[in-house]
Amino acid sequence: MKNLRIVLMGITLIAVLFVLGCGGANRTVSRVSSDSVTDLSGNWNDTDSKLVAEQMIQDMIYRSWLSDFTMEEDRKPVVIVGTIRNFSSEHIETGTFIKDIERELINAGKVKFVASSKEREEIRNERTEQQSYASDETAKRLAVESGADFMLQGGIKSNIDASGGKAAKFYQVDLELINVETNEKVWIGSKEIKKLVQKSKTKW
């Protein structure tokens, strides 16, 4: 009986140690700067989104379409970001990429920027309600929105060339700036990213 009790106590101790070992899994968390590059999987990430948006918008605003429009109309062009489609084989949060593009457009100060169709719907509801509930002095007028002169559209494509534990991931971002009134494409930009990923055991 005494030996049985010792064995049971030993099994219980081993079980407790096993549970504690599993609960305290080998995981460490470190805070890093939001600007740091954390490319863990080789997939499209926040760094790619920010860098591509910055470089493509810089190229766009220094092309001749901008100076031509400014001289002809004597004002800054009004731009809206349309749909950016994900044609790649992985999940890419295009909403984050669109926000990066919008930020670069606004901060550049070369164009005026208007809200997207979804954003305008909420603002229009607010403006409509103001006609009934806000004072005459503070209610905002209807039908005085700034119409967009140009819409920016595009897509993200990807391709993977893999063999064994190595893979080359290729991303291509294409953007087009289109005259809303005439459908004329005034600027086309393309940015490519290539990443080499190596793992000991993996499936691509």
C-alpha positions in Angstrom: 0.0 0.0 0.0 2.8 2.4 0.9 4.6 1.6 -2.4 1.3 2.2 -4.3 0.9 5.6 -2.6 4.4 6.6 -3.6 3.8 5.6 -7.2 0.5 7.6 -7.3 2.2 10.6 -5.8 5.0 10.3 -8.4 2.5 10.1 -11.3 0.6 13.1 -9.9 3.8 15.1 -9.6 4.8 14.3 -13.2 1.4 15.3 -14.4 1.5 18.6 -12.6 5.0 19.4 -14.0 3.8 18.5 -17.5 0.8 20.8 -17.3 2.9 23.6 -15.9 5.4 23.0 -18.7 2.7 23.3 -21.4 1.1 26.3 -19.8 4.4 28.2 -19.7 5.1 27.6 -23.4 8.4 28.9 -24.8 7.0 32.2 -26.0 8.5 35.7 -25.5 6.9 39.0 -26.5 9.0 42.1 -27.2 7.7 45.5 -28.1 9.3 47.0 -31.2 8.9 50.3 -33.0 6.0 50.5 -35.4 8.5 51.6 -38.1 10.7 48.5 -37.7 10.6 45.8 -40.4 9.2 42.5 -39.1 9.1 40.3 -42.1 8.5 36.9 -40.5 6.6 34.9 -43.1 7.6 36.6 -46.3 4.0 37.5 -47.0 2.8 41.0 -47.8 2.9 43.1 -44.6 2.6 46.6 -43.2 6.1 47.5 -44.2 5.4 46.6 -47.8 2.1 48.6 -47.7 3.7 51.8 -46.4 6.8 51.7 -48.6 4.8 51.0 -51.8 2.3 53.7 -51.0 5.0 56.2 -50.3 7.0 55.4 -53.4 4.1 55.2 -55.8 2.4 58.4 -54.7 5.8 60.3 -54.8 6.1 59.1 -58.4 2.5 60.1 -59.2 2.6 63.7 -57.9 5.8 64.5 -59.8 4.5 63.5 -63.2 3.4 66.0 -65.9 -0.4 65.4 -65.4 -0.3 67.4 -62.2 1.4 70.5 -63.6 -0.7 70.4 -66.7 -3.9 70.4 -64.7 -2.8 73.1 -62.3 -1.9 75.4 -65.2 -5.1 74.8 -67.1 -7.5 75.0 -64.1 -5.5 77.3 -61.8 -6.2 75.1 -58.8 -5.2 71.8 -57.2 -6.8 68.7 -58.6 -9.3 66.8 -56.4 -8.4 63.1 -56.1 -10.4 60.1 -54.7 -9.1 56.6 -54.1 -11.4 54.0 -55.7 -11.1 50.2 -55.5 -7.7 48.5 -54.9 -8.3 44.8 -55.7 -6.3 41.9 -54.3 -5.5 39.5 -57.2 -2.8 37.7 -55.1 -3.0 34.1 -53.8 -2.9 35.3 -50.1 -5.1 37.4 -47.9 -4.1 41.1 -48.2 -5.9 43.8 -46.2 -6.3 46.3 -49.0 -8.1 48.7 -46.6 -4.8 49.3 -44.8 -3.0 49.9 -48.1 -5.7 52.3 -49.2 -5.3 54.3 -46.0 -1.5 54.4 -46.5 -2.2 55.8 -50.0 -4.6 58.4 -48.6 -2.1 59.5 -46.0 0.6 60.0 -48.6 -1.7 61.9 -50.8 -2.8 64.3 -48.1 0.6 64.8 -46.6 2.1 65.6 -50.0 0.0 68.7 -50.2 0.0 68.6 -54.0 -3.7 67.6 -54.4 -7.0 68.0 -52.6 -8.4 64.7 -51.4 -12.1 63.7 -50.9 -13.6 60.9 -48.9 -14.5 57.5 -50.3 -18.1 56.6 -51.2 -18.6 54.7 -47.9 -17.3 57.6 -45.9 -19.4 60.1 -47.8 -22.6 58.2 -47.0 -22.2 58.7 -43.3 -21.2 62.3 -43.7 -24.2 63.0 -46.0 -26.5 61.5 -43.4 -25.1 63.8 -40.8 -25.5 66.8 -43.1 -29.1 65.8 -43.9 -29.9 65.6 -40.2 -28.4 69.0 -39.6 -31.1 70.5 -41.8 -33.7 69.5 -39.2 -31.9 69.5 -35.9 -29.0 72.0 -36.1 -29.4 75.8 -35.9 -29.4 77.8 -39.2 -26.1 79.3 -38.3 -24.3 75.9 -37.9 -26.1 73.6 -40.3 -23.9 72.7 -43.3 -25.3 73.3 -46.7 -26.4 70.6 -49.1 -25.0 70.0 -52.6 -21.7 71.9 -52.1 -19.4 68.9 -52.1 -16.1 68.9 -53.9 -16.4 66.6 -56.9 -13.3 64.5 -57.7 -11.4 65.3 -60.9 -9.4 62.0 -60.8 -9.9 58.5 -59.3 -7.0 56.2 -58.3 -7.6 52.5 -58.9 -5.5 49.4 -59.0 -4.6 46.0 -57.8 -2.1 43.7 -56.1 -0.8 40.5 -57.8 1.6 37.9 -56.6 3.5 34.9 -57.8 5.5 32.2 -56.0 8.4 30.2 -57.4 9.2 27.5 -54.9 11.5 24.4 -54.7 12.1 22.4 -51.6 12.5 24.8 -48.6 13.2 27.8 -50.7 10.7 30.2 -52.3 10.8 33.5 -54.2 7.7 35.6 -53.6 7.0 38.3 -56.1 4.4 41.1 -55.7 3.4 43.6 -58.3 1.2 46.6 -57.5 -0.4 48.5 -60.4 -2.1 51.8 -59.9 -3.9 54.0 -62.5 -5.1 57.6 -62.2 -8.2 58.2 -64.3 -9.9 61.5 -65.3 -13.5 61.1 -63.9 -15.0 63.2 -66.6 -13.2 61.9 -69.7 -12.0 58.4 -68.5 -8.6 59.4 -69.7 -5.7 57.6 -67.9 -3.3 60.3 -66.9 -0.8 58.2 -64.9 0.0 54.5 -64.6 2.4 53.3 -61.9 3.9 49.9 -61.1 5.9 48.8 -58.1 7.5 45.3 -57.7 8.6 43.6 -54.6 10.6 40.3 -54.5 11.4 38.3 -51.4 13.5 35.2 -50.9 12.2 32.9 -48.2 14.0 29.8 -46.8 12.6 27.2 -44.4 13.8 23.8 -43.4 10.4 22.2 -43.7 7.6 23.9 -45.4 4.7 23.6 -47.9 4.2 26.4 -50.4 
